[in-house]
Amino acid sequence: MATRHEVKQGDCIYSIAFEYGFFADTIWNHPNNAELKKTRKEPTVLMQGDTVYVPDKRLKEVSKPTDQMHKFRCKNTPKILRIQFLRLDKPIPDVKYKLDIDGHEKEGKADSNGWLTESISPNAQNAVITLENGKKYELKLGYLDPIDEITGIQGRLRTLGYYNGHINGNMDETTKEALQVFQNSYDLEVTGEADAQTKNLLKELTGG
């Protein structure tokens, strides 16, 4: 039965599609979600309170011989988590780490450019990265608001280490100062305002 899913913090089109048993493109490209798609632009970043239309499921029948073993694979799983380790804006190569995703732990090593690349479930919510030197980083997956929202700007600045204030949706002095430090770090015009160039770089550096 078709339904309308009210977005919670941490939801994205991929996690919603996974929850209801759909391909992400089926939901994202549905005509009833056209206005949402126009507003949010990217399926990875939704806003709490958004409404996503979830259509009825359609039965797909496949004929296969009964005396053989067959494999079926869901096309839109898993998703990829990519994080780059940097020191003074330079990649740290070959970092060994332990990655805990919602209680499931694995070990790995970043590549020569400092990138951690791991397959994760589309509805993963929490990640804990522990480096070989003992440093630990806790991540909330899918919790960034759209970049056009002040909360989205604050969240990205915090993720990058430029902002330690509350994610309150207010363009206050603390947020403006964080923007100025960020802009100065990347040779942008230091205005303390979230202009298009600043937003685009924030999105690029945080993956969306």
Secondary structure, 3 states (H helix, E strand, C coil): CCEEEECCCCCCHHHHHHHHCCCHHHHHCCHHHHHHHHHHCCCCCCCCCCEEEECCCCCCCCCCCCCCCCCCCCCCCCEEEEEECEECCEECCCCEEEEEECCEEEEEECCCCCEEEEEECCCCCEEEEEECCCCEEEEECCCCCCCCCHHHHHHHHHHCCCCCCCCCCCCCHHHHHHHHHHHHHCCCCCCCCCCHHHHHHHHHHHCC
